[in-house]
Each structure stands twice: as C-alpha cells, then as structure tokens.
Amino acid sequence: KQWYQRRVREMEGSQTQTEQQEQQATPGNDIAHIKGYLMKDPKTTLMNVARVFVAVNGLLFGVTSFFHPAMAYSAFQRVIMGFGFASLLRLSQRIGTTTPADMSWGSLKQYMMSTVLEDSAHYVLFAFNFYGYKPTTIVGMVPTLYCIMQGSSFIINMLQECNGGTFAAVKTQLEKVRENQQKLLRVVATGEIFIMPLVILQLFTGQSGSILTPLVYYQFLMLRYMSRRNPYVRSAFTELRLAIVQLVYKPACPGIIRNVVMKVISLIERLSPMAYQQAQ
C-alpha cells in the first residue's frame, strides 16, 4: 500500500512538472520573453533593429537592381542611412556620451584619437561618404553583410530567451550565419579594399560626383587597416599582395606588365600606414 501511494505521488509530480513545462513553452510565453529581452536595453535593441533594417534593404537592393532601378536606388540609400545610424549608436556605446573630466588639450586629444580608432567611427565615415552616391553593388554589399552578421547574432540571443521550440527552425538557419562569420568578415574586408579602385575609376569616368569621395574613402581604408579589433583588412591586403606577386612572376607574364604591377604595389605600400611598413 505504501509503495502504491508513493508511486501515485511520483506520477502526480511528474504530470505537474510536464504541465508546467508545456505552459512555459507556449507561444504566448515565448513572445513575453522576447518582449522582456527587447526592453532590457532599448539602445542595443534600436541599434540591432537598424541592422536588421539594413540587411533587409540590402537584400532588396540586390534583387531590384536587375529590374527596377528606382526602387534599387531608394533601397541603397536606406542601406547607407540605416548603417550610419546603427554605427552612431554603436559608437555612443563604445565611447560613452560624456567628455573627459579633465578638459586639458592632452585629454581631449586622447579622447578624440580613441574615438577615431573605433570601428563604428570608421563606418560612420563610410556612411557619410556614400550617402547620395550612385548605387553600387559592392558598396551596398559591405554594410549588408556586416549587418546580416550582427543582426543574426542579436536575433539568436533574443530567441534563446524562448523555452520552447517555437523558433527552433529560425535559430538553426541563423546559426549557420554565425558559424561562417569569419568567412563573411574576410569577404567584407576584401570588398572594402576593392571599393577603392572602383571609386577612382568612377571618378575618372564621370560616375562619381565629387573628388572628395576617393579621398575620404582612402582615409576610411587606412583606418580599417589600423583597426585594433578587426585584423581582416590587414590580412586581406597581405594575401592579395602575395597572390598578385606570385601571379606576375610566372614565366607567362610579360615583363612590362610585371614592372607596372610592381610599381603599383610599391606606390600602395608608400601610401599605407607606418604599421604596414614596420611589418615588412
């Protein structure tokens, strides 16, 4: 009899626990958890919503550029504008909103230098430089891929607040983006490098509205090269240089082409930051 009563109590406890788990796993509770996560840090939420906005409009730009130029132009401008807004929010998080307590020139100079070295400050410059620019696939690709990576990480963290499997399929797909994050960062870094010759070419062909665009982008590229948190641009420069040198030194390559390419590489090295020259 005692064994029977204990067994009944165990079954009742197991049933109660199962009901509680099912109650926690309902879509209504999942939505409540997501709302709580979003309200925990409104600035971070707003920043990542802007990133998702950029990612969506970047994909829209890629699709509509083939058959609807006007829609593609609008989507491109929204990509650049949203990317600049998200970068400004990220910059405010990184450096804070207060100036140094010591208002001496040395403190302000150090504060400004630390601000300029932030990756988010580089992308603010990128956004200002290309806002109003002619829609270009590679220019739109850089902020789109970057925001896809960052937005995916945010959505994954948000969906982890859910106890059930309501969004399991979404999380599985987004995890694939996170797993390939390093590859995507290398693609972004390579794209940032190839934009430089593109804007120079567009300037000489009359497609760029201002000579300031390549000049400002040169400063952006140098800042990306000196980034403290993202070494992928430096790695991409080195890999491209080695690949090109290996290619032009093949016996089939004409000597005149080899000489021109090596002179261009030498010019790029002279224009690069001191960090590059010291690394050689």
N, C-alpha and C positions, 0 to 999 in steps of 0.2 A: 504493500500500500504506500509506504513512504517513497519507494522508488517510483511508483506511478505518479504521485503528487509532484516529485522533483522533476520528472520528465515533462509533466504538463506545464510547470512553471518555466522550464527551459524553452519549450515550444512557444509559449506566450511571449517570452522576452525576445526570442528570435523574430517572431512575427512583428512585434512592436518596432524593433530595430529596422526591419525591412521596410515597414511603412514610413518610418522617419526618413530613410534614405531616399525612398521614392518621392516623398514630399519635397525633400531638398533638391531633387533632380528635376523637378518640374520646370517647364519653360518660364513660368512666371517668376520663380526664384532666380533663374539664370539672368533674366532681364534686370531684376532688382540688384543682383550682384554687379552686373555691368554698369548700371547707373551709379552705384556707390563707388566703383573704381574710377569712373569718369569724373565724379565730383571731388575725388580725393585731392587732385592737383589740377585746378582749372587751366593754369597756364600751359602745363605739359599737354593736357588734353587738347587745348586750342592749337598748339603747335603741331601735334600729330594729326589733327583733323585737317589742318592746312597741308600737311604732307600727303595725306590720302587724296585731298583735292587736287594736288599737283599730279599725283600718279594717275588719277582718272583722266584728267585733261591731257596728260602726256600721251596716254594710250589713244584718246580721242583724236589728238593731233596726228598721230601716226596713221590712223585709219582714214581720216578725212582728207589728208594731204593728197591722196590719189584722185579724188573725185569732187571735192568741194573746197577750193582754195580759201574762200571767205570764212568758212567755219574753221578751217585749219589755222588761219591767221588768228582768229579770236581765241582758239584753244591754246595756241602758242603763247599769246600774251598773258593768258590766265596762268599758264605754267610758270612763266618768269615772275609774274607778280606774286603768286602764291608762294613760290620758292623764296623770294626775297622776304616776304612776311614771316615765313617759318624760320628763316635764318636769323632774322632780327629777334624773334622770341628766344631762339636758342642762344644767341649772343647775350641777351639780357640775363639768361640763367647762368651763363658761364662767368660773366664779369660782375654781376650784380647791378643794382641801379643807383648805387651811391659812389661818389667820388672819394678819393683818398682823404683821410682826416688831415694829413699834412699837405697843405696846398703849395709846397715849395715846387720849384721848377723840376727838380730831380724826381720827386714823387709823381708828378703829373706826367713826365716823360716816360717813366717806367710803366705807369698805368696805361698810357696810350700804346706803348710798344707791346705790352701783354695783350691788349685788345686786338691790335692788328695781327698778331700771331695766331689768333683763334681761327679755327677752320670755318666757323659760322660767319666771321667777319669777311673771310675770302668770298664766301658765297653771296653775301650781301653785295659785295663789289661786282660779282658775276651778274647778279640780277639787275643792278642799276645799269650795267654796261649793255645788256642785251634787251632791256625793256624798250619796245618800239622797233626792234630790229626785224629785218626780213626773216620770216620763219625758215629755219634751217634744221634739218633732221638731227644732225649731230649735236647742235646746240640744245635742242629740246631733249635729246637723249640723256644728257648728263644729269639735270635735275630730276628727270622722270625716274631713272634707275636708282638714284640716291634716295628719293622719297619712297620708292617701292620697298627698298631695304628697310628704311627706318619705320615706315608705316606698318610693314608686316610684323616687325618686332613688337611694336606697340599693340597691334591687334592680338597677337599671340598672348602677350602678357595680360591683356584685358580678358580674353576668353578663358584663361586659366582660372579666373575667378568663378567660372561656372563649375558646378559639381557634377552635372550630368554630361551626357554625350550629345547634347543638342547641336553643338557646333563642332563636333569632332572632325567632320569632313573638311570644314574650313581650316581648322588648325593643321590638319595633315598637309593640305596644299601650301599653307603659309610656311610650314616648317621646311619645305623644300627650298624656299627662297632663303631662309636663314642658313641652311646647310651650304648653299652656294654663294654666301655673302662675300667671301674673299675673291672668288672669280668675278663677281659683279663689280667689286671695288677696283680690280685690275682693269676691267672694261671701262669704267668711269675715268680712271686715271689716263688710260690711253686716249679716250675721247677728248679729255681736257687738253692733251698735247696736240692732237690733230686739229683742234679748233684754231690754233694759232696760224698755221699756214693757210687755213681756209679763209679767215677774216682778212689776211693780207691779200690773197687772191681776189676776194670780193671787193676789196678797196680799189685795186688796180683795174678791175672790170666794171667799176661803177655801181656795184650792187650794195656797197656799204655806204651809209650816208655821211660818215664822219671819219677823219683820220684819227680821232681820239679812240675809236673802238679798238684797233690793234694795239695802241699804246697802253690803254687801260688794261687790256687783256694780257699784255706782256707782264705788267705788274702783278696781275692775278696769278699768272702761271709761276712767277718767281716765288710768290707767297706760298703757293701749293707745294712747290719744290722744297721749301724750307719748313713745311708743316711739321710740328712736333708730334702729332698724334697719328698722322697718316703718311706712311713711307711709300705708298704705292706709286706716286708720281715720280719719285726718285728712282724707284726700281724700274718703272716703265721707260724712263729716259735711258738708263743704263742698258736695258735689254734691247731697246730699239737701236742704240748706237752700236752695240756689239753685232746685232743682226745685219745692219747696213754695212758695217766694215767687212764682215765676213762675206757678204754678197759682192761688194765691189772689188774685192781682192781675188775673186775667182778668175782663172785664166780667160774665160769667155768674155769678161767685162772689158770694154775698150778703155785704154789708158786715159783718154780725155774725160770720160765720164767719171773714172776713179778720182782724177785730180779735182774735178768740180765738186764731187760729193765730199771729199776730204776737206776741201776749203770751207764748204758749208758747215760741216761738223766742227771745224776749228772756230768758225765765227760764232756758232751757237755756244761753244764752251767759253769763249771770251765774254759772251753776254750773260752767262749763267752766274748764279750767286757764288760767293767765295767758298761756300761749303763744298760745291762740286769740284772746284779746282784743288782744294785741300785733299779731297778724297782720291784724286788721281795719283 
